[in-house]
Amino acid sequence: MKTILLIAGSTWKASFRNKATLALTLILGLALCLATYIGWQNFNIQNGQRLKYKQIVRQQWLAKPDKHPHRMAHYGYLAFRDKHELSFFDFGIESFAGVSIFLEAHKQNTVNFSEAGFSNGMLRFGEMSVAMVLQLLVPLLIFFLGYNSISAERENGTLKILLCQGVSWRALLTGKIAGIIAVSFTLFIPVILLTIFMWAMLSHWQVTADAAIRLLLLVLAYAVYFIICAGIAVVVSAVHKTSRAALTTLLACWVFFTIVMPRITQAIGVKVYPSPSKIEFAAAVESDLHQQGDSHNPDDPHYAKFRADVLKQYGVNDVKDLPFNYGGYVMAEGERISADIYTRHQKALTKTFEQQNSFQVAAGYLNPFLAIKNLSMALTASDFNTFADFQDQAEVYRYGLAQRMNKLQKEKISNTPPGEKDKPLTISRAHWAEQADFKYVFKPVSQVISHHISTIVSLLCWLMVLLGCLLLSSKWVKTL
């Protein structure tokens, strides 16, 4: 252990004696500070806008006058997707996923108003976030630090001297990795402290246990990622006879891991599991709805039979003689049928997207960049699963709102023209307040972890491979 610490300390000092390393570290430090500011500003602006319009939507809903409940069902509600306080760290798909969805009776609308839809083409080149810098640029720094860690010793002739003095390959590799990790952590530790401060501030100093666990796991995941990158750099340096060859290999790995492979896996996923276009999806839903009939058309065969069954059940000859408003009753039935159809198609579409993403998850066993990227988005609630969960919760709210309005129509609206019964054709606006405001609830971290077990295992596999290389270093290095 003493030898490992000496080698690590020597590596750390040598790194900072290099002016290029010092300059790169300062540039990355400035990039992280800038990314943190951008993330903080992005969160405040977007979250502030959503809270503002969410309040306006609620006020407009409550301000509606006395009205027929079915009119209110079609007036609808606008639901907004909340931003998690950790999303300032990793934007994920935040800018490409819609932020609001219009909820109305008999129809499931798509999520709209994404940032990408209102921005210029520069967004295609990516956004500068803390996660992006840590995932892409810090490994580049680590590779720059480690490419000559062993090969330079071999070129200078000092490698034989170290080995002759009793330094084992295991101690040498471990010490070099520890030294490089120490350099990278001089950047990472300030980022951790700044992230904790920003997270607490964005949470209005009311932090939750769930968010605290998310942040802790996020820090541990990135620490493991940097250890893996340092291990790759040192092992590649050990297997090459020259530093130039080691640097070329590491740069090729960086390009392949961070640029080429993510796009290849995405393209394969889309090719193997093609998803329908928006028009095709809408046409398929409309076709199924047409087969089930139109609840607004009294002459529709399906609902004509439904009306006959209801009249027979209550022993009356006309819907006016029913003890409830038949319009509300049939609208509830139509809502149930249409909601089932929409939900079935939406689940199939979501499953297709998950199958497409499964290629990137599986590729995490070959590429640690994809593993940390998927896990980082999941822990900051900026991934596809969070977006899909928002759609599901919005649909539950929409269905509940529509059926509440149908129930009010059934119970409080007359079946007959005004004057023949005491029930009016409108109800009091006081009923609108009975509909609670929409509030998206993030999945607990336990569910996030259970859904990303494969991603976590892939990172641990990389770590185990690195430890295996260190434990068996005396054998595999001698064969080179």
Beta strands, then each sheet from edge to edge (+ up, - down):
strand 1: 77-80
strand 2: 100-104
strand 3: 107-108
sheet 1: 1+ 2- 3+
end
